[in-house]
Structures are given as structure tokens and as C-alpha cells.
Amino acid sequence: MKQALQYATAGLLLALGGSTLAADIEAGKAKGNTCLGCHGIANYQNTYPTYRVPKLAGQNAEYIVAALKAYKNGERQHATMSPQAKSLSEQDMQDIAAWFSQMEVK
């Protein structure tokens, strides 16, 4: 059962667009520092339209990369995130995701 779950997880990560690029956490910190303005504030909500902005500390890196790719290619739409993601390279996404994933959840 455990092995089947591992295979399923690996398959899901590949389907989400997992990459073989080596992530650089320090580069991710430099590239993603401005993301903290929204994604690093406890209980932050955008005022119009009102929605909760997710904190990214401790989030799965592959999920962050998949979300950024979806914003970049138009599968996800958001007035702020879409243009931000379009400015990122694959390496940028990997680095930022690695940095957020290793952050302590508070």
C-alpha cells in the first residue's frame, strides 16, 4: 500500500509539471522576497474583491510551481498573480517554491 501511494504521488508530481531543475533556496529568497507583501502576512485579505490571500510558508514546492505555471499560461486568472507569474522563468519558479517550502509555518 505504501509503495502504491509513493508511485501515485510521483505520478501526480510529474503530471503537475515537475522539473529536474535544481532549486536554489537563496536565489528564491532574493526573487520571492516581494511575495511576502501578500503571502507572508497572517490573516491578510485583499480589500476588493475581498478574498483571503494564502500564506505560502511550508507549502509543497511542486504545488507552488504548478500554481505559478497555471497563472503564467492562463489556466488560472488573477489580476496580480497572472502578470507576476508571466515574468518568471522556470528556474525562478523552482527557486521561489523551494524557498517558501522550507520556511517555518507560523
N, CA, C and O atoms as CSV, one atom per row, in Angstrom:
chain,resi,resn,atom,element,x,y,z
A,1,MET,N,N,0.820,-1.193,0.000
A,1,MET,CA,C,0.000,0.000,0.000
A,1,MET,C,C,0.864,1.258,0.000
A,1,MET,O,O,0.609,2.199,-0.752
A,2,LYS,N,N,1.897,1.262,0.859
A,2,LYS,CA,C,2.773,2.428,0.948
A,2,LYS,C,C,3.474,2.681,-0.392
A,2,LYS,O,O,3.595,3.826,-0.827
A,3,GLN,N,N,3.932,1.613,-1.039
A,3,GLN,CA,C,4.617,1.760,-2.321
A,3,GLN,C,C,3.658,2.283,-3.387
A,3,GLN,O,O,4.051,3.105,-4.214
A,4,ALA,N,N,2.420,1.826,-3.382
A,4,ALA,CA,C,1.425,2.302,-4.340
A,4,ALA,C,C,1.184,3.791,-4.152
A,4,ALA,O,O,1.049,4.530,-5.128
A,5,LEU,N,N,1.130,4.233,-2.905
A,5,LEU,CA,C,0.952,5.652,-2.622
A,5,LEU,C,C,2.147,6.462,-3.112
A,5,LEU,O,O,1.978,7.557,-3.649
A,6,GLN,N,N,3.338,5.935,-2.932
A,6,GLN,CA,C,4.541,6.624,-3.416
A,6,GLN,C,C,4.514,6.757,-4.932
A,6,GLN,O,O,4.851,7.812,-5.470
A,7,TYR,N,N,4.114,5.686,-5.626
A,7,TYR,CA,C,4.033,5.742,-7.083
A,7,TYR,C,C,2.969,6.732,-7.537
A,7,TYR,O,O,3.174,7.473,-8.498
A,8,ALA,N,N,1.839,6.743,-6.848
A,8,ALA,CA,C,0.767,7.674,-7.193
A,8,ALA,C,C,1.211,9.110,-6.982
A,8,ALA,O,O,0.921,9.977,-7.807
A,9,THR,N,N,1.909,9.368,-5.890
A,9,THR,CA,C,2.415,10.710,-5.615
A,9,THR,C,C,3.419,11.141,-6.675
A,9,THR,O,O,3.365,12.270,-7.164
A,10,ALA,N,N,4.330,10.249,-7.027
A,10,ALA,CA,C,5.325,10.559,-8.058
A,10,ALA,C,C,4.645,10.854,-9.387
A,10,ALA,O,O,5.034,11.781,-10.097
A,11,GLY,N,N,3.633,10.067,-9.722
A,11,GLY,CA,C,2.901,10.292,-10.963
A,11,GLY,C,C,2.186,11.623,-10.965
A,11,GLY,O,O,2.173,12.319,-11.981
A,12,LEU,N,N,1.590,11.988,-9.845
A,12,LEU,CA,C,0.900,13.273,-9.733
A,12,LEU,C,C,1.882,14.425,-9.892
A,12,LEU,O,O,1.591,15.399,-10.585
A,13,LEU,N,N,3.030,14.320,-9.261
A,13,LEU,CA,C,4.027,15.389,-9.372
A,13,LEU,C,C,4.510,15.539,-10.809
A,13,LEU,O,O,4.713,16.658,-11.280
A,14,LEU,N,N,4.693,14.434,-11.499
A,14,LEU,CA,C,5.092,14.509,-12.911
A,14,LEU,C,C,3.986,15.141,-13.739
A,14,LEU,O,O,4.258,15.955,-14.622
A,15,ALA,N,N,2.757,14.777,-13.466
A,15,ALA,CA,C,1.629,15.341,-14.196
A,15,ALA,C,C,1.487,16.836,-13.951
A,15,ALA,O,O,1.057,17.577,-14.834
A,16,LEU,N,N,1.847,17.276,-12.757
A,16,LEU,CA,C,1.776,18.700,-12.437
A,16,LEU,C,C,2.918,19.491,-13.066
A,16,LEU,O,O,2.969,20.715,-12.947
A,17,GLY,N,N,3.816,18.807,-13.720
A,17,GLY,CA,C,4.896,19.503,-14.402
A,17,GLY,C,C,6.156,19.575,-13.594
A,17,GLY,O,O,6.894,20.556,-13.692
A,18,GLY,N,N,6.429,18.570,-12.798
A,18,GLY,CA,C,7.660,18.541,-12.026
A,18,GLY,C,C,8.858,18.740,-12.932
A,18,GLY,O,O,8.825,18.351,-14.099
A,19,SER,N,N,9.884,19.324,-12.424
A,19,SER,CA,C,11.046,19.646,-13.234
A,19,SER,C,C,12.299,19.051,-12.607
A,19,SER,O,O,12.336,18.745,-11.415
A,20,THR,N,N,13.312,18.897,-13.432
A,20,THR,CA,C,14.576,18.390,-12.940
A,20,THR,C,C,15.546,19.530,-12.631
A,20,THR,O,O,16.701,19.280,-12.287
A,21,LEU,N,N,15.089,20.776,-12.751
A,21,LEU,CA,C,15.950,21.902,-12.427
A,21,LEU,C,C,16.278,21.886,-10.938
A,21,LEU,O,O,15.405,21.660,-10.100
A,22,ALA,N,N,17.528,22.125,-10.627
A,22,ALA,CA,C,17.930,22.206,-9.229
A,22,ALA,C,C,17.525,23.565,-8.679
A,22,ALA,O,O,17.891,24.603,-9.230
A,23,ALA,N,N,16.775,23.551,-7.597
A,23,ALA,CA,C,16.316,24.799,-6.997
A,23,ALA,C,C,17.395,25.376,-6.094
A,23,ALA,O,O,18.158,24.648,-5.459
A,24,ASP,N,N,17.437,26.695,-6.055
A,24,ASP,CA,C,18.406,27.429,-5.233
A,24,ASP,C,C,17.614,28.251,-4.223
A,24,ASP,O,O,17.003,29.258,-4.582
A,25,ILE,N,N,17.622,27.827,-2.969
A,25,ILE,CA,C,16.827,28.487,-1.936
A,25,ILE,C,C,17.248,29.938,-1.733
A,25,ILE,O,O,16.390,30.806,-1.570
A,26,GLU,N,N,18.530,30.215,-1.739
A,26,GLU,CA,C,18.988,31.600,-1.555
A,26,GLU,C,C,18.543,32.490,-2.715
A,26,GLU,O,O,18.147,33.637,-2.508
A,27,ALA,N,N,18.611,31.959,-3.926
A,27,ALA,CA,C,18.117,32.720,-5.082
A,27,ALA,C,C,16.615,32.920,-4.949
A,27,ALA,O,O,16.098,33.985,-5.286
A,28,GLY,N,N,15.909,31.900,-4.459
A,28,GLY,CA,C,14.473,32.006,-4.251
A,28,GLY,C,C,14.118,33.088,-3.250
A,28,GLY,O,O,13.122,33.794,-3.415
A,29,LYS,N,N,14.925,33.217,-2.221
A,29,LYS,CA,C,14.699,34.268,-1.224
A,29,LYS,C,C,14.819,35.643,-1.869
A,29,LYS,O,O,13.996,36.523,-1.616
A,30,ALA,N,N,15.826,35.830,-2.687
A,30,ALA,CA,C,16.016,37.116,-3.363
A,30,ALA,C,C,14.890,37.389,-4.363
A,30,ALA,O,O,14.393,38.511,-4.460
A,31,LYS,N,N,14.497,36.359,-5.099
A,31,LYS,CA,C,13.472,36.518,-6.134
A,31,LYS,C,C,12.070,36.629,-5.545
A,31,LYS,O,O,11.217,37.317,-6.106
A,32,GLY,N,N,11.824,35.960,-4.425
A,32,GLY,CA,C,10.479,35.886,-3.880
A,32,GLY,C,C,10.211,36.780,-2.699
A,32,GLY,O,O,9.117,36.744,-2.135
A,33,ASN,N,N,11.175,37.580,-2.309
A,33,ASN,CA,C,11.004,38.428,-1.132
A,33,ASN,C,C,9.787,39.342,-1.248
A,33,ASN,O,O,9.087,39.555,-0.258
A,34,THR,N,N,9.521,39.881,-2.427
A,34,THR,CA,C,8.368,40.769,-2.587
A,34,THR,C,C,7.044,40.017,-2.440
A,34,THR,O,O,6.017,40.629,-2.148
A,35,CYS,N,N,7.057,38.703,-2.637
A,35,CYS,CA,C,5.842,37.894,-2.483
A,35,CYS,C,C,5.327,37.943,-1.047
A,35,CYS,O,O,4.134,37.771,-0.795
A,36,LEU,N,N,6.245,38.180,-0.109
A,36,LEU,CA,C,5.865,38.215,1.302
A,36,LEU,C,C,4.910,39.355,1.611
A,36,LEU,O,O,4.193,39.305,2.611
A,37,GLY,N,N,4.886,40.384,0.769
A,37,GLY,CA,C,3.983,41.511,0.977
A,37,GLY,C,C,2.522,41.087,1.032
A,37,GLY,O,O,1.706,41.733,1.689
A,38,CYS,N,N,2.198,40.003,0.343
A,38,CYS,CA,C,0.836,39.449,0.400
A,38,CYS,C,C,0.812,38.071,1.044
A,38,CYS,O,O,-0.062,37.780,1.860
A,39,HIS,N,N,1.765,37.226,0.682
A,39,HIS,CA,C,1.733,35.830,1.095
A,39,HIS,C,C,2.455,35.538,2.406
A,39,HIS,O,O,2.558,34.379,2.809
A,40,GLY,N,N,2.953,36.566,3.072
A,40,GLY,CA,C,3.652,36.355,4.324
A,40,GLY,C,C,3.000,37.025,5.514
A,40,GLY,O,O,3.546,37.005,6.617
A,41,ILE,N,N,1.830,37.621,5.301
A,41,ILE,CA,C,1.158,38.360,6.370
A,41,ILE,C,C,0.009,37.516,6.918
A,41,ILE,O,O,-0.880,37.111,6.169
A,42,ALA,N,N,0.031,37.259,8.195
A,42,ALA,CA,C,-1.028,36.456,8.818
A,42,ALA,C,C,-2.386,37.118,8.630
A,42,ALA,O,O,-2.542,38.318,8.857
A,43,ASN,N,N,-3.368,36.319,8.210
A,43,ASN,CA,C,-4.759,36.761,8.041
A,43,ASN,C,C,-4.938,37.913,7.060
A,43,ASN,O,O,-5.900,38.673,7.169
A,44,TYR,N,N,-4.017,38.051,6.097
A,44,TYR,CA,C,-4.126,39.125,5.115
A,44,TYR,C,C,-5.309,38.880,4.194
A,44,TYR,O,O,-5.527,37.760,3.732
A,45,GLN,N,N,-6.074,39.941,3.928
A,45,GLN,CA,C,-7.173,39.870,2.977
A,45,GLN,C,C,-7.072,41.044,2.028
A,45,GLN,O,O,-6.794,42.172,2.438
A,46,ASN,N,N,-7.299,40.768,0.761
A,46,ASN,CA,C,-7.369,41.818,-0.228
A,46,ASN,C,C,-8.691,42.554,-0.015
A,46,ASN,O,O,-9.682,41.932,0.366
A,47,THR,N,N,-8.723,43.846,-0.250
A,47,THR,CA,C,-9.934,44.601,0.057
A,47,THR,C,C,-10.990,44.536,-1.036
A,47,THR,O,O,-12.178,44.479,-0.719
A,48,TYR,N,N,-10.607,44.540,-2.313
A,48,TYR,CA,C,-11.636,44.468,-3.349
A,48,TYR,C,C,-11.133,43.674,-4.521
A,48,TYR,O,O,-10.113,44.058,-5.092
A,49,PRO,N,N,-11.754,42.615,-4.918
A,49,PRO,CA,C,-12.789,41.946,-4.131
A,49,PRO,C,C,-12.156,41.285,-2.922
A,49,PRO,O,O,-10.971,40.949,-2.945
A,50,THR,N,N,-12.920,41.099,-1.889
A,50,THR,CA,C,-12.382,40.558,-0.647
A,50,THR,C,C,-12.111,39.067,-0.803
A,50,THR,O,O,-13.009,38.301,-1.153
A,51,TYR,N,N,-10.909,38.672,-0.552
A,51,TYR,CA,C,-10.541,37.256,-0.526
A,51,TYR,C,C,-9.314,37.094,0.354
A,51,TYR,O,O,-8.505,38.011,0.497
A,52,ARG,N,N,-9.195,35.926,0.933
A,52,ARG,CA,C,-8.064,35.603,1.791
A,52,ARG,C,C,-6.874,35.243,0.917
A,52,ARG,O,O,-6.996,34.442,-0.010
A,53,VAL,N,N,-5.737,35.827,1.209
A,53,VAL,CA,C,-4.506,35.526,0.488
A,53,VAL,C,C,-3.801,34.394,1.227
A,53,VAL,O,O,-3.531,34.519,2.422
A,54,PRO,N,N,-3.497,33.293,0.543
A,54,PRO,CA,C,-2.874,32.162,1.246
A,54,PRO,C,C,-1.436,32.444,1.653
A,54,PRO,O,O,-0.660,33.025,0.895
A,55,LYS,N,N,-1.099,32.020,2.864
A,55,LYS,CA,C,0.298,32.057,3.295
A,55,LYS,C,C,0.998,30.893,2.609
A,55,LYS,O,O,0.423,29.811,2.492
A,56,LEU,N,N,2.215,31.096,2.159
A,56,LEU,CA,C,2.919,30.065,1.402
A,56,LEU,C,C,4.007,29.347,2.192
A,56,LEU,O,O,4.559,28.360,1.707
A,57,ALA,N,N,4.323,29.808,3.378
A,57,ALA,CA,C,5.360,29.152,4.184
A,57,ALA,C,C,4.988,27.698,4.417
A,57,ALA,O,O,3.883,27.393,4.864
A,58,GLY,N,N,5.921,26.804,4.110
A,58,GLY,CA,C,5.711,25.388,4.322
A,58,GLY,C,C,4.890,24.690,3.256
A,58,GLY,O,O,4.674,23.481,3.333
A,59,GLN,N,N,4.429,25.438,2.258
A,59,GLN,CA,C,3.643,24.832,1.179
A,59,GLN,C,C,4.521,23.912,0.337
A,59,GLN,O,O,5.725,24.146,0.226
A,60,ASN,N,N,3.952,22.891,-0.245
A,60,ASN,CA,C,4.661,21.962,-1.108
A,60,ASN,C,C,5.226,22.695,-2.319
A,60,ASN,O,O,4.493,23.391,-3.023
A,61,ALA,N,N,6.523,22.543,-2.563
A,61,ALA,CA,C,7.190,23.258,-3.655
A,61,ALA,C,C,6.581,22.926,-5.012
A,61,ALA,O,O,6.402,23.818,-5.841
A,62,GLU,N,N,6.263,21.662,-5.248
A,62,GLU,CA,C,5.696,21.271,-6.534
A,62,GLU,C,C,4.340,21.930,-6.757
A,62,GLU,O,O,3.995,22.294,-7.881
A,63,TYR,N,N,3.579,22.079,-5.684
A,63,TYR,CA,C,2.287,22.756,-5.793
A,63,TYR,C,C,2.475,24.228,-6.169
A,63,TYR,O,O,1.761,24.747,-7.027
A,64,ILE,N,N,3.430,24.895,-5.529
A,64,ILE,CA,C,3.689,26.304,-5.833
A,64,ILE,C,C,4.093,26.457,-7.299
A,64,ILE,O,O,3.600,27.348,-7.990
A,65,VAL,N,N,4.983,25.595,-7.769
A,65,VAL,CA,C,5.412,25.658,-9.174
A,65,VAL,C,C,4.217,25.437,-10.098
A,65,VAL,O,O,4.043,26.167,-11.074
A,66,ALA,N,N,3.399,24.439,-9.794
A,66,ALA,CA,C,2.225,24.161,-10.626
A,66,ALA,C,C,1.272,25.355,-10.661
A,66,ALA,O,O,0.732,25.689,-11.716
A,67,ALA,N,N,1.067,25.992,-9.517
A,67,ALA,CA,C,0.185,27.161,-9.461
A,67,ALA,C,C,0.765,28.315,-10.270
A,67,ALA,O,O,0.042,28.977,-11.015
A,68,LEU,N,N,2.063,28.560,-10.129
A,68,LEU,CA,C,2.696,29.640,-10.899
A,68,LEU,C,C,2.612,29.381,-12.393
A,68,LEU,O,O,2.362,30.303,-13.169
A,69,LYS,N,N,2.819,28.141,-12.803
A,69,LYS,CA,C,2.701,27.790,-14.225
A,69,LYS,C,C,1.272,28.021,-14.728
A,69,LYS,O,O,1.067,28.503,-15.842
A,70,ALA,N,N,0.297,27.675,-13.898
A,70,ALA,CA,C,-1.106,27.866,-14.277
A,70,ALA,C,C,-1.433,29.358,-14.434
A,70,ALA,O,O,-2.175,29.734,-15.341
A,71,TYR,N,N,-0.894,30.192,-13.569
A,71,TYR,CA,C,-1.082,31.635,-13.732
A,71,TYR,C,C,-0.374,32.123,-14.990
A,71,TYR,O,O,-0.907,32.954,-15.726
A,72,LYS,N,N,0.812,31.613,-15.230
A,72,LYS,CA,C,1.598,32.046,-16.387
A,72,LYS,C,C,0.923,31.671,-17.704
A,72,LYS,O,O,0.912,32.472,-18.639
A,73,ASN,N,N,0.360,30.463,-17.791
A,73,ASN,CA,C,-0.228,30.033,-19.058
A,73,ASN,C,C,-1.721,30.338,-19.177
A,73,ASN,O,O,-2.345,29.985,-20.179
A,74,GLY,N,N,-2.293,30.982,-18.177
A,74,GLY,CA,C,-3.682,31.414,-18.265
A,74,GLY,C,C,-4.713,30.426,-17.747
A,74,GLY,O,O,-5.909,30.715,-17.789
A,75,GLU,N,N,-4.282,29.266,-17.258
A,75,GLU,CA,C,-5.238,28.316,-16.685
A,75,GLU,C,C,-5.871,28.875,-15.419
A,75,GLU,O,O,-7.026,28.579,-15.111
A,76,ARG,N,N,-5.116,29.679,-14.692
A,76,ARG,CA,C,-5.618,30.402,-13.522
A,76,ARG,C,C,-5.565,31.884,-13.867
A,76,ARG,O,O,-4.651,32.343,-14.551
A,77,GLN,N,N,-6.552,32.618,-13.388
A,77,GLN,CA,C,-6.614,34.055,-13.638
A,77,GLN,C,C,-6.622,34.823,-12.323
A,77,GLN,O,O,-7.369,34.499,-11.401
A,78,HIS,N,N,-5.788,35.833,-12.256
A,78,HIS,CA,C,-5.782,36.737,-11.105
A,78,HIS,C,C,-5.077,38.012,-11.550
A,78,HIS,O,O,-4.023,37.955,-12.184
A,79,ALA,N,N,-5.661,39.163,-11.218
A,79,ALA,CA,C,-5.133,40.444,-11.691
A,79,ALA,C,C,-3.698,40.713,-11.258
A,79,ALA,O,O,-2.958,41.386,-11.975
A,80,THR,N,N,-3.295,40.208,-10.113
A,80,THR,CA,C,-1.931,40.417,-9.636
A,80,THR,C,C,-1.039,39.233,-9.979
A,80,THR,O,O,0.071,39.417,-10.479
A,81,MET,N,N,-1.512,38.025,-9.718
A,81,MET,CA,C,-0.671,36.844,-9.889
A,81,MET,C,C,-0.344,36.530,-11.343
A,81,MET,O,O,0.771,36.101,-11.639
A,82,SER,N,N,-1.280,36.732,-12.250
A,82,SER,CA,C,-1.024,36.391,-13.658
A,82,SER,C,C,0.166,37.159,-14.228
A,82,SER,O,O,1.067,36.535,-14.787
A,83,PRO,N,N,0.206,38.488,-14.110
A,83,PRO,CA,C,1.383,39.200,-14.640
A,83,PRO,C,C,2.671,38.888,-13.880
A,83,PRO,O,O,3.753,38.866,-14.466
A,84,GLN,N,N,2.551,38.647,-12.575
A,84,GLN,CA,C,3.746,38.292,-11.803
A,84,GLN,C,C,4.328,36.981,-12.328
A,84,GLN,O,O,5.532,36.883,-12.566
A,85,ALA,N,N,3.478,35.981,-12.508
A,85,ALA,CA,C,3.943,34.672,-12.964
A,85,ALA,C,C,4.507,34.734,-14.381
A,85,ALA,O,O,5.464,34.028,-14.699
A,86,LYS,N,N,3.925,35.565,-15.225
A,86,LYS,CA,C,4.416,35.676,-16.605
A,86,LYS,C,C,5.839,36.215,-16.665
A,86,LYS,O,O,6.549,35.999,-17.646
A,87,SER,N,N,6.251,36.911,-15.620
A,87,SER,CA,C,7.606,37.462,-15.591
A,87,SER,C,C,8.642,36.460,-15.099
A,87,SER,O,O,9.840,36.740,-15.135
A,88,LEU,N,N,8.190,35.288,-14.638
A,88,LEU,CA,C,9.095,34.307,-14.038
A,88,LEU,C,C,9.534,33.234,-15.030
A,88,LEU,O,O,8.741,32.757,-15.842
A,89,SER,N,N,10.787,32.870,-14.951
A,89,SER,CA,C,11.295,31.728,-15.719
A,89,SER,C,C,10.999,30.451,-14.932
A,89,SER,O,O,10.597,30.508,-13.770
A,90,GLU,N,N,11.200,29.305,-15.574
A,90,GLU,CA,C,11.049,28.022,-14.888
A,90,GLU,C,C,11.983,27.967,-13.678
A,90,GLU,O,O,11.589,27.501,-12.609
A,91,GLN,N,N,13.218,28.442,-13.846
A,91,GLN,CA,C,14.178,28.423,-12.738
A,91,GLN,C,C,13.715,29.333,-11.608
A,91,GLN,O,O,13.829,28.970,-10.437
A,92,ASP,N,N,13.194,30.511,-11.942
A,92,ASP,CA,C,12.662,31.414,-10.919
A,92,ASP,C,C,11.584,30.715,-10.096
A,92,ASP,O,O,11.582,30.793,-8.867
A,93,MET,N,N,10.663,30.030,-10.786
A,93,MET,CA,C,9.573,29.342,-10.097
A,93,MET,C,C,10.108,28.263,-9.160
A,93,MET,O,O,9.646,28.137,-8.026
A,94,GLN,N,N,11.070,27.494,-9.630
A,94,GLN,CA,C,11.652,26.442,-8.803
A,94,GLN,C,C,12.333,27.021,-7.565
A,94,GLN,O,O,12.188,26.494,-6.461
A,95,ASP,N,N,13.072,28.107,-7.761
A,95,ASP,CA,C,13.799,28.728,-6.654
A,95,ASP,C,C,12.845,29.308,-5.613
A,95,ASP,O,O,13.018,29.087,-4.415
A,96,ILE,N,N,11.847,30.043,-6.069
A,96,ILE,CA,C,10.879,30.662,-5.157
A,96,ILE,C,C,10.108,29.580,-4.394
A,96,ILE,O,O,9.895,29.690,-3.187
A,97,ALA,N,N,9.700,28.548,-5.108
A,97,ALA,CA,C,8.951,27.458,-4.477
A,97,ALA,C,C,9.797,26.752,-3.421
A,97,ALA,O,O,9.302,26.416,-2.345
A,98,ALA,N,N,11.063,26.530,-3.728
A,98,ALA,CA,C,11.957,25.876,-2.756
A,98,ALA,C,C,12.099,26.732,-1.506
A,98,ALA,O,O,12.087,26.213,-0.390
A,99,TRP,N,N,12.233,28.036,-1.689
A,99,TRP,CA,C,12.378,28.941,-0.547
A,99,TRP,C,C,11.132,28.910,0.332
A,99,TRP,O,O,11.236,28.749,1.548
A,100,PHE,N,N,9.951,29.062,-0.274
A,100,PHE,CA,C,8.721,29.041,0.511
A,100,PHE,C,C,8.521,27.698,1.191
A,100,PHE,O,O,8.092,27.650,2.344
A,101,SER,N,N,8.825,26.606,0.498
A,101,SER,CA,C,8.548,25.285,1.063
A,101,SER,C,C,9.370,24.997,2.317
A,101,SER,O,O,8.930,24.238,3.180
A,102,GLN,N,N,10.537,25.582,2.427
A,102,GLN,CA,C,11.369,25.314,3.604
A,102,GLN,C,C,11.153,26.319,4.732
A,102,GLN,O,O,11.750,26.182,5.799
A,103,MET,N,N,10.310,27.325,4.511
A,103,MET,CA,C,10.032,28.311,5.552
A,103,MET,C,C,9.204,27.692,6.677
A,103,MET,O,O,8.364,26.824,6.441
A,104,GLU,N,N,9.450,28.144,7.879
A,104,GLU,CA,C,8.686,27.675,9.035
A,104,GLU,C,C,7.277,28.259,9.008
A,104,GLU,O,O,7.096,29.462,8.816
A,105,VAL,N,N,6.297,27.406,9.199
A,105,VAL,CA,C,4.912,27.837,9.267
A,105,VAL,C,C,4.670,28.445,10.643
A,105,VAL,O,O,4.958,27.819,11.664
A,106,LYS,N,N,4.145,29.656,10.668
A,106,LYS,CA,C,3.891,30.344,11.948
A,106,LYS,C,C,2.416,30.547,12.146
A,106,LYS,O,O,2.001,31.107,13.161
